Amino acid sequence: LIELLRRFDTAMLVTRSAEGELRSRPMMIVERDLEGCLWLATSLDSPKVHEIEQDPRVNLALQAERSFISIEGTASVVRDHAAVDAMWKTSWR
């Protein structure tokens, strides 16, 4: 799975609002670690951050050429300044 994940640059992140509605948005995959975790970057004041903190169950849908993956899992908001500095790209501004 980790090898297959290297083919994808973006994913549709699906979260759940406080009212139970599903919310989807495209997200750039910033990093993939050896434990199978995918790192996505967003502003801390984004609604998705609040949704993940209220209900961490998420789905990531990925598609590239003829490869498709749907991953159900648990997300967490990481406020690690060293990790942000290591992964930061100027284009995120």
TORPA-4810 file (N, C-alpha, C, O; in nm, 3 decimals):
<nodes>
NODE_1_0.083_-0.120_0.000_0.000_0.000_0.000_0.087_0.126_0.000_0.057_0.221_-0.072_L
NODE_2_0.192_0.126_0.079_0.279_0.244_0.087_0.341_0.272_-0.050_0.350_0.388_-0.091_I
NODE_3_0.383_0.167_-0.120_0.439_0.185_-0.255_0.334_0.242_-0.349_0.364_0.331_-0.429_E
NODE_4_0.213_0.193_-0.342_0.104_0.242_-0.426_0.072_0.388_-0.394_0.042_0.466_-0.485_L
NODE_5_0.077_0.426_-0.268_0.046_0.563_-0.227_0.142_0.665_-0.288_0.108_0.783_-0.300_L
NODE_6_0.261_0.622_-0.325_0.358_0.714_-0.386_0.312_0.766_-0.522_0.364_0.866_-0.570_R
NODE_7_0.215_0.700_-0.583_0.163_0.742_-0.714_0.070_0.863_-0.705_0.040_0.925_-0.807_R
NODE_8_0.025_0.896_-0.587_-0.079_0.998_-0.571_-0.023_1.126_-0.511_0.055_1.122_-0.416_F
NODE_9_-0.064_1.239_-0.566_-0.025_1.370_-0.515_-0.138_1.437_-0.436_-0.112_1.519_-0.348_D
NODE_10_-0.261_1.402_-0.468_-0.376_1.464_-0.403_-0.476_1.357_-0.361_-0.475_1.244_-0.411_T
NODE_11_-0.562_1.395_-0.269_-0.667_1.306_-0.220_-0.790_1.390_-0.188_-0.779_1.508_-0.156_A
NODE_12_-0.905_1.329_-0.197_-1.027_1.393_-0.150_-1.043_1.352_-0.004_-1.061_1.235_0.027_M
NODE_13_-1.038_1.450_0.084_-1.055_1.428_0.227_-1.203_1.445_0.260_-1.262_1.549_0.230_L
NODE_14_-1.261_1.344_0.320_-1.403_1.348_0.357_-1.411_1.350_0.509_-1.364_1.259_0.577_V
NODE_15_-1.473_1.456_0.562_-1.496_1.470_0.706_-1.646_1.479_0.728_-1.725_1.480_0.634_T
NODE_16_-1.684_1.485_0.855_-1.826_1.495_0.890_-1.847_1.622_0.972_-1.775_1.648_1.069_R
NODE_17_-1.947_1.702_0.933_-1.978_1.824_1.006_-2.047_1.790_1.138_-2.083_1.675_1.162_S
NODE_18_-2.065_1.889_1.224_-2.133_1.869_1.352_-2.276_1.819_1.332_-2.330_1.749_1.417_A
NODE_19_-2.337_1.854_1.217_-2.473_1.810_1.186_-2.475_1.672_1.120_-2.583_1.620_1.089_E
NODE_20_-2.358_1.612_1.098_-2.350_1.480_1.039_-2.338_1.479_0.887_-2.336_1.373_0.826_G
NODE_21_-2.329_1.598_0.826_-2.316_1.604_0.681_-2.173_1.570_0.640_-2.078_1.604_0.711_E
NODE_22_-2.159_1.502_0.527_-2.027_1.470_0.475_-1.973_1.590_0.400_-2.045_1.653_0.322_L
NODE_23_-1.845_1.621_0.422_-1.779_1.733_0.354_-1.655_1.678_0.285_-1.572_1.614_0.349_R
NODE_24_-1.641_1.704_0.156_-1.526_1.658_0.078_-1.451_1.777_0.022_-1.511_1.876_-0.019_S
NODE_25_-1.319_1.765_0.021_-1.237_1.868_-0.042_-1.105_1.807_-0.084_-1.053_1.717_-0.018_R
NODE_26_-1.049_1.857_-0.197_-0.920_1.805_-0.242_-0.808_1.858_-0.152_-0.808_1.974_-0.111_P
NODE_27_-0.714_1.770_-0.124_-0.600_1.805_-0.040_-0.473_1.751_-0.104_-0.472_1.640_-0.158_M
NODE_28_-0.367_1.829_-0.098_-0.237_1.784_-0.145_-0.175_1.693_-0.039_-0.178_1.724_0.080_M
NODE_29_-0.120_1.581_-0.083_-0.049_1.492_0.009_0.092_1.548_0.025_0.169_1.556_-0.071_I
NODE_30_0.125_1.586_0.146_0.253_1.650_0.175_0.363_1.547_0.199_0.476_1.563_0.154_V
NODE_31_0.328_1.442_0.270_0.428_1.343_0.311_0.359_1.209_0.330_0.241_1.203_0.364_E
NODE_32_0.435_1.102_0.308_0.389_0.966_0.336_0.499_0.904_0.422_0.615_0.902_0.381_R
NODE_33_0.465_0.855_0.539_0.571_0.797_0.621_0.568_0.645_0.614_0.475_0.586_0.558_D
NODE_34_0.668_0.582_0.670_0.683_0.437_0.660_0.579_0.361_0.740_0.563_0.240_0.722_L
NODE_35_0.509_0.429_0.828_0.404_0.365_0.907_0.271_0.368_0.835_0.171_0.318_0.887_E
NODE_36_0.268_0.426_0.715_0.145_0.432_0.638_0.062_0.556_0.665_-0.053_0.563_0.620_G
NODE_37_0.116_0.652_0.736_0.044_0.776_0.763_0.060_0.873_0.646_0.169_0.885_0.589_C
NODE_38_-0.047_0.939_0.612_-0.042_1.045_0.512_-0.053_1.178_0.583_-0.136_1.196_0.672_L
NODE_39_0.031_1.271_0.542_0.031_1.405_0.601_-0.029_1.502_0.500_0.014_1.508_0.385_W
NODE_40_-0.126_1.578_0.545_-0.191_1.682_0.466_-0.172_1.813_0.539_-0.162_1.814_0.662_L
NODE_41_-0.166_1.924_0.469_-0.145_2.053_0.534_-0.266_2.143_0.512_-0.326_2.144_0.404_A
NODE_42_-0.301_2.217_0.615_-0.411_2.312_0.607_-0.393_2.420_0.712_-0.312_2.406_0.804_T
NODE_43_-0.468_2.526_0.698_-0.468_2.632_0.798_-0.541_2.583_0.923_-0.641_2.511_0.913_S
NODE_44_-0.493_2.622_1.040_-0.558_2.579_1.164_-0.697_2.637_1.182_-0.776_2.586_1.262_L
NODE_45_-0.730_2.745_1.108_-0.864_2.802_1.120_-0.959_2.747_1.013_-1.070_2.799_0.996_D
NODE_46_-0.918_2.644_0.942_-1.002_2.580_0.841_-1.115_2.502_0.908_-1.092_2.440_1.012_S
NODE_47_-1.234_2.503_0.851_-1.344_2.424_0.909_-1.312_2.276_0.923_-1.361_2.210_1.014_P
NODE_48_-1.230_2.222_0.834_-1.197_2.079_0.842_-1.123_2.045_0.971_-1.135_1.934_1.022_K
NODE_49_-1.045_2.140_1.025_-0.974_2.117_1.150_-1.076_2.096_1.263_-1.064_2.002_1.342_V
NODE_50_-1.175_2.182_1.270_-1.280_2.168_1.372_-1.356_2.037_1.354_-1.386_1.968_1.451_H
NODE_51_-1.387_2.002_1.228_-1.460_1.878_1.202_-1.380_1.756_1.246_-1.435_1.664_1.305_E
NODE_52_-1.250_1.755_1.219_-1.164_1.643_1.260_-1.153_1.636_1.412_-1.154_1.526_1.468_I
NODE_53_-1.144_1.749_1.478_-1.136_1.749_1.625_-1.266_1.702_1.687_-1.264_1.642_1.795_E
NODE_54_-1.379_1.726_1.623_-1.509_1.681_1.674_-1.536_1.534_1.642_-1.595_1.462_1.723_Q
NODE_55_-1.492_1.489_1.524_-1.513_1.351_1.481_-1.395_1.313_1.392_-1.394_1.348_1.274_D
NODE_56_-1.296_1.242_1.445_-1.174_1.214_1.369_-1.187_1.107_1.261_-1.090_1.079_1.191_P
NODE_57_-1.304_1.046_1.247_-1.322_0.945_1.143_-1.328_1.014_1.007_-1.410_1.103_0.986_R
NODE_58_-1.241_0.973_0.915_-1.233_1.035_0.783_-1.223_0.927_0.676_-1.203_0.809_0.704_V
NODE_59_-1.237_0.973_0.553_-1.211_0.889_0.437_-1.123_0.969_0.343_-1.143_1.089_0.326_N
NODE_60_-1.026_0.903_0.282_-0.945_0.963_0.177_-0.971_0.882_0.050_-0.956_0.760_0.048_L
NODE_61_-1.009_0.952_-0.056_-1.030_0.889_-0.185_-0.921_0.939_-0.279_-0.904_1.060_-0.295_A
NODE_62_-0.849_0.847_-0.340_-0.738_0.882_-0.429_-0.760_0.817_-0.564_-0.808_0.704_-0.573_L
NODE_63_-0.723_0.889_-0.671_-0.736_0.836_-0.805_-0.626_0.893_-0.892_-0.603_1.014_-0.893_Q
NODE_64_-0.558_0.808_-0.964_-0.455_0.849_-1.059_-0.450_0.743_-1.169_-0.433_0.625_-1.142_A
NODE_65_-0.466_0.788_-1.292_-0.468_0.698_-1.407_-0.565_0.583_-1.380_-0.685_0.606_-1.369_E
NODE_66_-0.515_0.462_-1.371_-0.604_0.346_-1.350_-0.596_0.290_-1.209_-0.635_0.175_-1.185_R
NODE_67_-0.545_0.369_-1.117_-0.532_0.326_-0.978_-0.630_0.404_-0.891_-0.644_0.525_-0.905_S
NODE_68_-0.695_0.333_-0.802_-0.792_0.394_-0.711_-0.770_0.339_-0.572_-0.743_0.220_-0.554_F
NODE_69_-0.781_0.425_-0.473_-0.773_0.382_-0.333_-0.878_0.459_-0.254_-0.898_0.578_-0.276_I
NODE_70_-0.943_0.390_-0.164_-1.031_0.454_-0.067_-0.986_0.407_0.070_-0.985_0.287_0.099_S
NODE_71_-0.948_0.502_0.154_-0.893_0.469_0.285_-0.983_0.527_0.393_-1.008_0.648_0.396_I
NODE_72_-1.030_0.443_0.480_-1.107_0.487_0.596_-1.012_0.483_0.715_-0.938_0.386_0.733_E
NODE_73_-1.014_0.589_0.795_-0.924_0.590_0.909_-0.955_0.701_1.006_-1.062_0.761_1.003_G
NODE_74_-0.860_0.728_1.090_-0.872_0.830_1.193_-0.769_0.938_1.167_-0.650_0.909_1.151_T
NODE_75_-0.814_1.061_1.163_-0.725_1.176_1.141_-0.696_1.243_1.275_-0.773_1.232_1.370_A
NODE_76_-0.585_1.312_1.279_-0.555_1.395_1.395_-0.492_1.524_1.345_-0.426_1.527_1.241_S
NODE_77_-0.513_1.629_1.420_-0.455_1.759_1.388_-0.323_1.768_1.465_-0.321_1.759_1.588_V
NODE_78_-0.214_1.785_1.392_-0.081_1.791_1.451_-0.034_1.935_1.448_-0.027_1.997_1.342_V
NODE_79_-0.003_1.987_1.564_0.046_2.125_1.575_0.194_2.121_1.612_0.234_2.167_1.719_R
NODE_80_0.273_2.066_1.523_0.416_2.046_1.545_0.492_2.142_1.454_0.502_2.119_1.333_D
NODE_81_0.545_2.250_1.511_0.613_2.353_1.432_0.736_2.298_1.360_0.766_2.342_1.248_H
NODE_82_0.807_2.204_1.420_0.925_2.146_1.355_0.883_2.067_1.231_0.950_2.073_1.129_A
NODE_83_0.772_1.993_1.240_0.723_1.917_1.124_0.678_2.012_1.014_0.705_1.987_0.896_A
NODE_84_0.610_2.120_1.050_0.566_2.218_0.951_0.688_2.278_0.882_0.690_2.289_0.759_V
NODE_85_0.789_2.318_0.958_0.910_2.376_0.900_0.978_2.279_0.804_1.028_2.320_0.699_D
NODE_86_0.980_2.150_0.839_1.047_2.050_0.756_0.972_2.025_0.625_1.035_1.996_0.523_A
NODE_87_0.840_2.036_0.627_0.759_2.006_0.509_0.715_2.128_0.431_0.662_2.115_0.320_M
NODE_88_0.734_2.246_0.485_0.680_2.370_0.429_0.723_2.394_0.284_0.838_2.372_0.247_W
NODE_89_0.626_2.439_0.203_0.652_2.480_0.065_0.600_2.622_0.047_0.489_2.653_0.088_K
NODE_90_0.678_2.707_-0.014_0.642_2.846_-0.033_0.509_2.860_-0.107_0.434_2.954_-0.081_T
NODE_91_0.479_2.769_-0.196_0.355_2.775_-0.274_0.230_2.764_-0.187_0.120_2.794_-0.235_S
NODE_92_0.243_2.721_-0.063_0.126_2.711_0.026_0.071_2.846_0.067_-0.042_2.854_0.114_W
NODE_93_0.148_2.951_0.050_0.099_3.083_0.090_-0.025_3.113_0.014_-0.084_3.219_0.031_R
</nodes>
